[in-house]
Amino acid sequence: MTDSAFATDDALRNQIALWQRELGSVRRLAPNTLEAYGRDLDQFLCFLSGHVGGTVTLAVLRDLRGADIRAFMAVRRADSLGSRSLARVLSALKSFFRYLERQGVVATEALNVIRTPKLAKSLPKALTVIEARRTVTATAEMEERPWVAARDMAVLSLCYGAGLRIAEALAVTRGDLEGPSLRVTGKGGKLRLVPLIDTVRRSVELYLELCPFKLWPDEPLFRGVKGGVLSPRLIQLRVVQLRSALGLPPSATPHALRHSFATHLLGRGGDLRAIQELLGHASLSTTQIYTAVDTERLLDSYRKAHPRG
C-alpha cells in the first residue's frame, strides 16, 4: 500500500494483507497481477478517503453504495483508463470484497450492481512465418557476446517454437527439460507438458553450453550478465532492437511470438483442442480467437491476390 495506508485503519490494513497473501499463496496469481490488484485497491481506498472525508474503515466499506463505486470508476475513466484496465480494476475490487465476505467481515451488494465495461474484441497480431523466424535467429547479428546471443535466441525460441509466455520461458529450470517434453508452470501454478521440436531444444542446449554461470536443476536457466535471474525487460528491449533492425511492425513483441505459434499451427491444420493444451488455456473459447485470426489472414491474402480485390 502507498498513500492509502495513511487513510485506513489497522483492521482494514490487516485484511488487505491477508487478502494479498491468499492471492499469492492459494490462488497463485502472477506477480504482475498481484501488483496490479494491489495498486487498483490502493487507488480505490485513496479515492474513498476523499469521498467520505476521513479514514476508511471496515464500517465505511459496509456502507458502500453502487453510486460510490460508479463515482470511482468515473474518476478512473476521466484519467484516460481504457475499458480493459477498468475491467481489471473492477475485478480487483470484487476479489477483495468477496474475500471480506468469506471471512464474515463485510457484506455489501454495492459491486453487484456495477456492470463490467464492454471490451472491444481485438485479434492477436501474429507475425508471418518469415518474420517470426528472423526475430528468433537475428539476435546473433546484434550481440557480440556469444552466450548472451544464445540466451536471447533460446528464450525467443521457447516463445515461438513452444508457445510459452515470456514469464513461463524465464521460469524454466534445468529439471523442467528432463524427458522428451518441457514441463511448464503456467498461470495459477498449472503444470503442462509441451513437446520441444529439435530446433528449440538445440537452441536451449547451445545456451547451456555457453552460459558462464553454474545452473542448478531447480533454478531458472536464463541469467543476466551478472548471474542473476534474467529480467523480462531485457528480452523485451532485445525485441525492440530486432523490430528496428528487421523493419518489423510495432506489434512484434515476445508475446506476439506466442500468438504466431498458435496461428501458424492452426494454419497448418493443427487441432484446436491440442493447441489449447499447448498454450495452457483454461477455456477453449480463449483459443478459438485464433480461428478468427487465421480467417482474417486468409481473407487478407485473398484481397491482395484476387484481380478484383
Disulfide bonds with the S-S distance in Angstrom:
none
